[in-house]
Amino acid sequence: MIQTIGLHWHTDDVFWGKGPKPGSLLGVLSSKKKSPQVDFREQIAVYVLYADFQPIYAGQVGSGEQRLLARLKQHRDSDLRGRWNRFSWYGLRSVLKTGKLSNENNAFHSLRSTVLNHVEGILIDAMEPGQNLQSGRFGSGVEWYRQVRSPSLPPSNDQMLEVLYEAEQDRIKAARGTAAKHKR
């Protein structure tokens, strides 16, 4: 049933689209250090919106023509505008070896136990209830994706601070090297 998952993605790292440029929901496989980026904007999914990490809305997309990114964009302009800054999604389309999403018309047949485990897993991951001592049981076939900041966006504050920090470290090393030469 569930093929791919993205947990607690941040809205600031999404390119929502501008003019003729379509938006993107980029992620990489969490289990590998190097993995090609996958665009999940056309995913069919159940999703949860969060204010920080507090769930405030749950929905689904894919029974009609609309897909994940378009639905999330609607929430940015609806009465939920400004009330959420993270989202998780649980997708029905797998990622092919080409890095593209599978055909959405693939046959869909799941065992009752799989459906129950996946529904329970979504609820546990989305709500993080304090009395649940286990995490969701999705099985080994489900792939988890971590978010990648869209290259269409300017650097984030954290990215800019990292560049400034590295430049300052380089300056300090150079100054120490110069000081060491003058002592000789």
Order of alpha helices (4+ residues) and beta strands (2+ residues): beta-beta-beta-beta-beta-beta-beta-alpha-beta-alpha-beta-alpha
